[in-house]
């Protein structure tokens, strides 16, 4: 994936939660459960993504990989992202990974 025209959508329910989608596909590949939690999406900006581009709060390589694999990238608020990492770590310890 070399260049992607990406629309960044802001959540109407959760502060600092953003959803990156390919502009051409829109929300077609985003799971319904995520859209319910996300609320009504508000367009924040449209970007041309390339591997060389820097993003303020996301790793460009992770964004591009997620867009290719699942059709979207979810950027969580910093405190929620850290809570999710703690939960994942606890779960991995419980399952013996």
C-alpha positions in Angstrom: 0.0 0.0 0.0 1.9 3.0 -1.2 -0.6 6.0 -1.1 -4.0 6.0 0.5 -6.5 8.8 0.6 -7.8 8.6 4.1 -10.7 10.3 5.9 -10.2 10.8 9.6 -13.5 10.8 11.6 -14.0 12.1 15.1 -16.3 10.3 17.5 -19.3 12.1 18.8 -19.3 10.0 22.0 -15.7 9.6 23.1 -13.4 12.6 23.3 -10.1 12.1 21.3 -11.3 8.9 19.6 -10.7 8.9 15.8 -11.4 6.4 13.1 -9.2 6.4 10.0 -10.9 4.9 6.8 -10.0 4.8 3.2 -12.0 7.6 1.6 -13.2 5.4 -1.3 -14.6 2.7 1.1 -15.9 4.9 3.8 -17.4 3.0 6.8 -18.2 -0.2 4.8 -15.7 -2.4 6.6 -16.1 -1.0 10.1 -17.9 -3.4 12.4 -21.4 -2.3 13.5 -20.5 -2.7 17.2 -17.6 -0.2 16.8 -19.9 2.2 15.0 -22.4 2.0 17.9 -19.7 2.8 20.5 -18.2 5.5 18.2 -21.4 7.4 17.7 -22.2 9.6 14.8 -18.9 10.2 12.9 -17.8 13.7 12.2 -15.3 14.3 9.4 -12.2 15.8 11.0 -9.9 15.8 7.9 -8.8 14.1 4.7 -5.2 13.1 4.3 -2.9 11.5 1.7 -1.1 8.8 3.6 2.3 7.5 2.5 4.8 5.4 4.5 7.0 8.6 4.8 4.3 10.7 6.3 4.4 11.6 10.1 1.2 11.5 12.1 0.9 13.3 15.4 -0.7 10.5 17.5 -0.4 7.4 15.5 2.2 5.2 13.9 1.9 5.6 10.1 2.9 2.0 9.5 0.3 0.6 11.9 -2.4 2.9 10.3 -1.5 1.7 6.7 -1.4 -1.9 7.8 -4.7 -1.7 9.6 -6.4 0.0 6.6 -5.1 -2.7 4.3 -6.0 -5.6 6.6 -9.3 -4.5 8.2 -10.4 -1.4 6.4 -10.0 1.0 9.3 -7.7 2.1 12.1 -9.1 3.2 15.5 -7.1 5.8 17.4 -8.1 5.6 21.1 -7.7 8.4 23.7 -4.3 8.1 25.4 -5.8 7.0 28.8 -8.1 4.5 27.2 -5.3 3.1 25.1 -3.1 2.6 28.2 -6.0 0.9 30.0 -6.4 -1.5 26.9 -2.7 -2.3 27.1 -3.0 -3.2 30.8 -6.0 -5.4 30.1 -4.2 -7.2 27.2 -1.1 -7.7 29.5 -3.3 -9.1 32.3 -5.0 -11.4 29.8 -1.8 -12.7 28.4 -0.5 -13.5 31.9 -3.7 -15.4 32.7 -3.5 -17.5 29.5 0.2 -18.3 30.0 1.3 -16.6 26.7 
